């Protein structure tokens, strides 16, 4: 009943979307660690948390 090509395209779109979501989460986490490491010595932790 379902067209195999259509199902394959939908699965591919879902895979790309999930990959992009995971990559974005990991990149954002790395950026937060970098910013916190740069300002950790000079700025109080409460201010760093509000910046992030």
C-alpha positions as CSV (number, residue, x, y, z in Angstrom):
1,X,0.0,0.0,0.0
2,X,2.6,2.5,1.0
3,X,5.1,3.6,-1.6
4,X,8.6,2.4,-0.5
5,X,10.2,5.5,-1.9
6,X,8.0,7.8,0.1
7,X,8.6,5.9,3.3
8,X,12.4,6.0,2.6
9,X,12.3,9.8,2.1
10,X,10.3,10.4,5.3
11,X,12.8,8.2,7.3
12,X,15.7,10.0,5.7
13,X,14.2,13.4,6.7
14,X,13.6,12.2,10.2
15,X,17.2,10.9,10.4
16,X,18.7,14.2,9.2
17,X,16.5,16.1,11.6
18,X,17.5,14.0,14.6
19,X,21.2,14.2,13.6
20,X,20.9,18.0,13.3
21,X,19.2,18.2,16.7
22,X,21.9,16.1,18.4
23,X,24.7,18.0,16.8
24,X,23.2,21.3,17.8
25,X,22.8,20.2,21.4
26,X,26.4,19.0,21.6
27,X,27.7,22.2,19.9
28,X,25.7,24.4,22.3
29,X,27.1,22.4,25.3
30,X,30.6,22.9,24.1
31,X,30.1,26.7,23.6
32,X,28.7,27.0,27.1
33,X,31.7,25.1,28.6
34,X,34.1,27.4,26.6
35,X,32.4,30.6,27.8
36,X,32.3,29.4,31.4
37,X,36.0,28.5,31.3
38,X,36.9,31.9,29.9
39,X,35.0,33.9,32.6
40,X,35.2,31.5,35.5
41,X,38.3,33.2,37.0
42,X,37.1,36.7,36.8
43,X,33.3,36.7,37.1
44,X,31.1,35.3,39.9
45,X,29.3,32.1,39.0
46,X,25.8,33.7,39.3
47,X,26.7,36.2,36.6
48,X,28.0,33.5,34.3
49,X,24.8,31.5,34.7
50,X,22.7,34.5,33.9
51,X,24.8,35.2,30.7
52,X,24.4,31.6,29.6
